[in-house]
């Protein structure tokens, strides 16, 4: 259209990355949603807590780049289901921290290998050099975005 900037979504990097990310997430989500009644947000919170325990809900939101409200709701559901537990931080007894419960670990130990298998099937479409380039490109874009977001 004359006089308007044309945003071609098919070639617009943020759009393409978002669509790819959503597509990849939904592929594995079908498994854990059906088997464990977990939403994508709930699984991402569990995955972060499986990697790094004793985080606040705010830290979970930061590590996943998810909306704080969505994480707060997911945390509430995970607490209600008994998949995570709330404790207090060692350095500040006023701060609450989260960790996987025994039940949460049972689920994590089933879903994490499925997610890793899915990743390996996807990466099998790339040769070793392409995998290394992909990692470098993603790291470079991540760092660039961190710099841009501080401006």
Secondary structure, DSSP 8 states (H G I E B T S, - for coil): -TTS----GGG-HHHHHHHHHHHHHHHHHHHHHHHH---HHHHHHHHHHHHS-SB-HHHHHHHHT--HHHHHHHHHHHHHHTSEEEEE-SS-TTSEEEEE-HHHHHHHHHHHHHHHHHHHHHHTTS-HHHHHHHHHHHHHHHHHHHHHHT-
